[in-house]
Structures are given as C-alpha cells and as structure tokens.
Amino acid sequence: MDYDVVVVGAGPAGCLAAKYAAKNGAKTLIIEEHASIGSPVQCAGLLSTRAIRECEVVLDSGFHPIKGAFVYAPDRRRICISGGEIKAYVVDRRIFDRTLAENAVRSGADILMRTRAVGIDIDMETRGHGHGHGRRRILHVAIEGEPDVIEADIVIGADGVQSRIAQWAGLDTPETALSGAQISTVYDFDDPEFVEIFPGSCAPGFFAWAIPHHGSARIGLAVRPGFGSGSAWAHLKRLIAEYPVVSEKCDPGITGIALGGIPISVPQQTAAEGLLIIGDAAGQVKPTSGGGVYPGAVCAKIAGKIAADAVLEGNTSAGRLSEYDKLWRARIGRELVIGRRVNEWMARLSDSEINRLVGVLDDDELLDLITRYGDMDHPSVVVRKLLMNRKSMGAFLKMALMR
Ligand SMILES: Cc1cc2nc3c(=O)[nH]c(=O)nc-3n(C[C@H](O)[C@H](O)[C@H](O)COP(=O)(O)OP(=O)(O)OC[C@H]3O[C@@H](n4cnc5c(N)ncnc54)[C@H](O)[C@@H]3O)c2cc1C
C-alpha cells in the first residue's frame, strides 16, 4: 500500500486532518485500530456551538442543547452562568465521530478499520525523494492481526493521549495529563439545559461535572497527578456516594463507565521529517475544561492542508512541515498557555478559598460580566475582564495575600 498521507487514528482530529489532506489533493488513508469508530467513548460530549461548526458537522436532533452552567462551591453555594441562548450541545461521540469519518471518506480519503500502527521507520532509500526534501515513511501495521506495511510521504499521528507515533518519531508527548473517570446514569437535574460544575477537593487539581443528555446524565471528574491521593475512579465513587448535591441527585444505577487521560500541556515540537502529530497526541486540549475536540479540530485542519501542500511540492522535510507547528500555535497557542496558567492557579485553591471565590463571583455585576464575556473555547477573554474589574481584582488580591 502506498499513500501520500496516512493518518493514524479515526478520532475527530484524525478524520478532519484526513478530510483536509484529501480535499487538498493528497491520496489519503486513515487507519483505526478498533472495529467501530468512536468506541470506546472517553468523553462527556460537551461541545460549544463553535466546536461543532469547526468540525463541519450539521446540527442534529440528537444533540442536547445547553444554555449555561451552575457552579457549586464545596459549601453548596451555587452561581448560575447563563446568557439565555444555546451555548453548547451534548453529543453522542459514537455518532459524532462516525459523521466526521464519513465526511473524510466523502472528501476522498480511504479508511481501514481494525488496523493498528505497530511501528514506524524512515525509508533510507528515498534520500533525495521528490525535489530532494524529505524521505518517505514506512508504517508497520497489523491489519486484523496480520502484519503488513504501508508507505507514505507523510504520517499524521492522531492516535490520542498515549500517542505511540509521537514516541516512535522521537517527539515529546504531553508531560502533564489528567486522569478522567465518568459514568452514565440517571440524575435529577434542576434544569436539563444546564451543566453542573463542582470545583474543589472532590476532584483534586481539576473539577467534577454533571452533564445532561436526553434524560440521562454523564457524571465525571478529572484529577491531576500530584494533587490529592487516590485514582480518578476512587474519587468518582466517593462523589456519587457522599458528596453534597451530587449524591442526593444521582441514581446509584450505573449504565456506562468511561476512563481516560486528558493532556493539558503541549510538546515542544509537533512536526518531524515526514510526520505531524495532532489532537490529544499533541496536547491540543483546553487546560481549563479538558475539552479537546475544538482545539484538535482547528489544528487538524491546518495539518491536513499543510501535509497535502508539502506532498504536492515534493518537500516533506522537518523544516517544511514546521509551518504546521507555527500556524497552529499562532491560532490557539496563546489561549492554551493562558488556560494552563488558570488551571495551575485553580488547582491550588483549597475548598475554603473556592467557597470565598464563588462568594465573590455571586454578584450581579460580575455574573453579568462572566455571562457577557465567558467563552468555553477562549476563556482568556473573561479572565482578562475579571482581572481588569475593580471588585474581582480586589478580592483576588485579598485571597493571594491571605495564603
Ligand atoms: C472523561 C473525559 C471526558 C471528556 N469530555 C470532553 C468534552 O466534554 N468535550 C471535549 O471537547 N473533550 C472532552 N474530552 C477530551 C476528548 O475526548 C479528546 O480531546 C478528543 O477525543 C481527542 O480527539 P483525538 O482525535 O485527538 O483523539 P481520540 O479521540 O483519542 O482518537 C484517537 C484514535 O486513535 C486510535 N488509535 C490509537 N492508537 C492507534 C494505533 N496504534 N493504530 C491505529 N489507531 C490507533 C484510537 O482507537 C482512537 O480512535 C474528554 C476526555 C475524557 C477522558
């Protein structure tokens, strides 16, 4: 088998990269190790309206609309953040990812299921390939268990948080990853158009969530290594059994469990000779929310286009492909860096500090500011507004001085 571009992994990032590579003239193949796209689900499925647009997916009646969030402090005080309009949807990732894969196929990409990448080499024979820039890649695969080889000008690693492609290519993998755990169950939401967020020691280093989806709920949390003790799963069991608010509204009957890592730091480099990494494999995830579909989609589309252009130019050198690295960082790099700082700050707050913070934000002027400038995909905007506001800045300073 011989392709211009081979994408490893049929998650949202891989499917969008393949779509853009094929659309821009490259003979493209996606390989996916599982027998079914989107399974097993490792996601709450909460996507902003912008993320859905970025993925180029048409709104569907299966998408559950979300208008805002209730944030609960550990002392049960809650604030409501809502502008009254639909800000996001909760989707079924099995269906969502399959739609993205179909869109890639419609754009001309081939797809091979039950095909696992097991190794990657550089084809030493191809020194001087094309116009002399960049050697081809040899991807070792197991197709339904049988060893085989696929040759490609460029391999795109879209193989998720534990990317082997990045490791084999000698690129760093994201150094910080949260551990996530989530169950599907029945939950008594006060308003099924609102998600519920629980910051504090119930989820050390991150937060817990309750997300409605057509009469059922996804209750989950993520924890950050080095913060608190115990696994994400142990914290989640405690959350549903004894945490205020959640334990009272959550049914003990569990209908599904999802466990997975969430990278929140980006590696130094995301391009090498004949190779790019995208999505979770490249740590392209919002550190404030753990949402990876939007940033992954933005970067995947850049990667697909650059890969096709580079193949058609006959230059797949690391230098040529580093344009991808520059372009995606220019588009969302700053947002990820600011998000990381916010995450670092939030992760270190004690329960009593979170109680105080929620108390400060429970103010008409500040809630109005958060509602107006709050943006799931660009949290830096509201952070800047809060830092410029006299009331909130005064309270933040007081909290910092009292530490
Ligand atoms: C508990 C939890 C909740 C989350 N909730 C949200 C949310 O609400 N909203 C949001 O935006 N994000 C959420 N995320 C993050 C989101 O799921 C990821 O950021 C997103 O799926 C990343 O997409 P991706 O295409 O980069 O990788 P993935 O979706 O992980 O896809 C990688 C694909 O590569 C395949 N693969 C891996 N290795 C190989 C190999 N060697 N050969 C062939 N195929 C391979 C895998 O089977 C998989 O299909 C959540 C994550 C967790 C863990």
The ligand as a Tripos MOL2 file, in Angstrom:
@<TRIPOS>MOLECULE
LIG
   53    58     1     0     0
SMALL
NO_CHARGES

@<TRIPOS>ATOM
      1 C1        -13.6400   11.5670   30.7760 C.3       1 LIG1
      2 C2        -13.3880   12.5010   29.6080 C.ar      1 LIG1
      3 C3        -14.3390   13.4590   29.2620 C.ar      1 LIG1
      4 C4        -14.1010   14.3320   28.1950 C.ar      1 LIG1
      5 N1        -15.0600   15.2390   27.8630 N.ar      1 LIG1
      6 C5        -14.8660   16.0900   26.8160 C.ar      1 LIG1
      7 C6        -15.8800   17.0140   26.4280 C.ar      1 LIG1
      8 O1        -16.9640   17.0710   27.0180 O.2       1 LIG1
      9 N2        -15.6310   17.8520   25.3710 N.ar      1 LIG1
     10 C7        -14.4520   17.8130   24.6760 C.ar      1 LIG1
     11 O2        -14.2430   18.6090   23.7380 O.2       1 LIG1
     12 N3        -13.4690   16.9250   25.0260 N.ar      1 LIG1
     13 C8        -13.6570   16.0640   26.0580 C.ar      1 LIG1
     14 N4        -12.6880   15.1470   26.3870 N.ar      1 LIG1
     15 C9        -11.4560   15.1200   25.5730 C.3       1 LIG1
     16 C10       -11.7320   14.4990   24.2010 C.3       1 LIG1
     17 O3        -12.3480   13.2510   24.3520 O.3       1 LIG1
     18 C11       -10.4260   14.3690   23.4140 C.3       1 LIG1
     19 O4         -9.7200   15.5980   23.4810 O.3       1 LIG1
     20 C12       -10.6630   14.0260   21.9440 C.3       1 LIG1
     21 O5        -11.3100   12.7930   21.7830 O.3       1 LIG1
     22 C13        -9.3240   13.9670   21.2150 C.3       1 LIG1
     23 O6         -9.5330   13.6320   19.8770 O.3       1 LIG1
     24 P1         -8.3500   12.9500   19.0520 P.3       1 LIG1
     25 O7         -8.9010   12.7270   17.6790 O.co2     1 LIG1
     26 O8         -7.0880   13.7110   19.2180 O.co2     1 LIG1
     27 O9         -8.0720   11.5460   19.7840 O.3       1 LIG1
     28 P2         -9.0410   10.3590   20.1430 P.3       1 LIG1
     29 O10       -10.4610   10.7650   20.1220 O.co2     1 LIG1
     30 O11        -8.4890    9.7630   21.3990 O.co2     1 LIG1
     31 O12        -8.8310    9.3340   18.9360 O.3       1 LIG1
     32 C14        -7.6260    8.6060   18.7940 C.3       1 LIG1
     33 C15        -7.9370    7.4180   17.8980 C.3       1 LIG1
     34 O13        -6.7340    6.7610   17.5600 O.3       1 LIG1
     35 C16        -6.9110    5.3630   17.6080 C.3       1 LIG1
     36 N5         -5.5940    4.7660   17.8050 N.ar      1 LIG1
     37 C17        -4.7750    4.9000   18.8880 C.ar      1 LIG1
     38 N6         -3.6280    4.2270   18.6850 N.ar      1 LIG1
     39 C18        -3.7140    3.6530   17.4540 C.ar      1 LIG1
     40 C19        -2.8370    2.8340   16.6850 C.ar      1 LIG1
     41 N7         -1.6130    2.4650   17.1500 N.pl3     1 LIG1
     42 N8         -3.2390    2.4170   15.4650 N.ar      1 LIG1
     43 C20        -4.4730    2.7670   14.9800 C.ar      1 LIG1
     44 N9         -5.3550    3.5440   15.6750 N.ar      1 LIG1
     45 C21        -4.9720    3.9890   16.8930 C.ar      1 LIG1
     46 C22        -7.8650    5.1800   18.7940 C.3       1 LIG1
     47 O14        -8.5410    3.9490   18.7250 O.3       1 LIG1
     48 C23        -8.8110    6.3720   18.6090 C.3       1 LIG1
     49 O15        -9.9020    6.0480   17.7890 O.3       1 LIG1
     50 C24       -12.8880   14.2580   27.4540 C.ar      1 LIG1
     51 C25       -11.9230   13.2920   27.8060 C.ar      1 LIG1
     52 C26       -12.1690   12.4260   28.8590 C.ar      1 LIG1
     53 C27       -11.1280   11.3860   29.1990 C.3       1 LIG1
@<TRIPOS>BOND
     1     1     2 1
     2     2     3 ar
     3     2    52 ar
     4     3     4 ar
     5     4     5 ar
     6     4    50 ar
     7     5     6 ar
     8     6     7 ar
     9     6    13 1
    10     7     8 2
    11     7     9 ar
    12     9    10 ar
    13    10    11 2
    14    10    12 ar
    15    12    13 ar
    16    13    14 ar
    17    14    15 1
    18    14    50 ar
    19    15    16 1
    20    16    17 1
    21    16    18 1
    22    18    19 1
    23    18    20 1
    24    20    21 1
    25    20    22 1
    26    22    23 1
    27    23    24 1
    28    24    25 2
    29    24    26 1
    30    24    27 1
    31    27    28 1
    32    28    29 2
    33    28    30 1
    34    28    31 1
    35    31    32 1
    36    32    33 1
    37    33    34 1
    38    33    48 1
    39    34    35 1
    40    35    36 1
    41    35    46 1
    42    36    37 ar
    43    36    45 ar
    44    37    38 ar
    45    38    39 ar
    46    39    40 ar
    47    39    45 ar
    48    40    41 1
    49    40    42 ar
    50    42    43 ar
    51    43    44 ar
    52    44    45 ar
    53    46    47 1
    54    46    48 1
    55    48    49 1
    56    50    51 ar
    57    51    52 ar
    58    52    53 1
@<TRIPOS>SUBSTRUCTURE
     1 LIG1         1 GROUP 0 **** ****
